[in-house]
Amino acid sequence: MPRSGPIIVLTGAGISKEFGLHTFRDPDGIWAQHRIEEVATPEAFARDPKRVHTFYNTRRHQLVTGNIQPNAAHEALPRLERDWPHPVLIVTQNIDDLHERAGSVALLHMHGELRKSRCQHCGDVRAFDGDLDTSQTCRSCGMRGGLRPHVVWFGEMPLYMDEIGEALATCALFVSIGTSGHVYPAAGFVQEARHGAGAHTVELNLEPSLGENLFAEKIYGPASQIVPAFVEGLLSGSSKNSGAHFSGTPNSRKIG
Ligand code: APR
């Protein structure tokens, strides 16, 4: 386990599960209730924008007005960012804003953000907490009917890929939290980190992901328990705390 050097933390839906947000591929997940082809592709939006708007409006409404809060896993990450001696970058696949609410600053939303709209005509992206529909006018270009959720649909290019590629090439530690490893390019980041900079790689998840074999170290349990414990261990072994000892042997543990 490195005691210093840049860290990348990749997060997925599993980190937000414990405060009522559904994951995608668990038995009670979003894709068990909706078909991807009907709500999460550019073709679906072209065919039936009302349906796609309703899907995201419902989720936005839940995020803004529901009892959704960061949990102990989200809250541990700003502490890591503050106290680790080198840069810590969170790359999230999540479109919720729970990392920001917890206080994380170095954060890239590679799949977009639910609480923003984007104009298909001029590209204007802005904060948006209401309901989107097909009759609205863009406040930047004045065109009507082109507003969409600022999210990345299947078949579209994720955001910030250059920045993420550069960070993966130089990180000392790559940590994956709460993601099933089904969706690329995020599922391939662990290999980029290993091959690029020879990073140590750790999976923190409820259960082994599809890519579990790609990680040097795996810790299984609910994110709200294993992430704070992992961060605590990292910080006590960091080069800032030279008196502490941290075991770096690759292993597999289960907590909770
Ligand atoms: N703590 C930790 N991990 C958990 C927890 C929990 N409490 N609950 C569930 N998990 C794990 C599941 O075991 C699963 O491996 O989180 C993972 C969630 O996987 P997915 O539902 O596939 O979500 P994710 O990997 O984020 O999906 C990637 O797919 O549909 C697209 O754009 C969407 O960003 C999303 C992408």
Residues whose N, C-alpha, C, O or C-beta is under 5 A from the ligand:
A	BS01	APR	G12 A13 G14 I15 K17 E18 T23 F24 R25 D26 Q93 N94 H111 G178 T179 S180 G181 V183 N205 L206 E207 G221 P222 A223
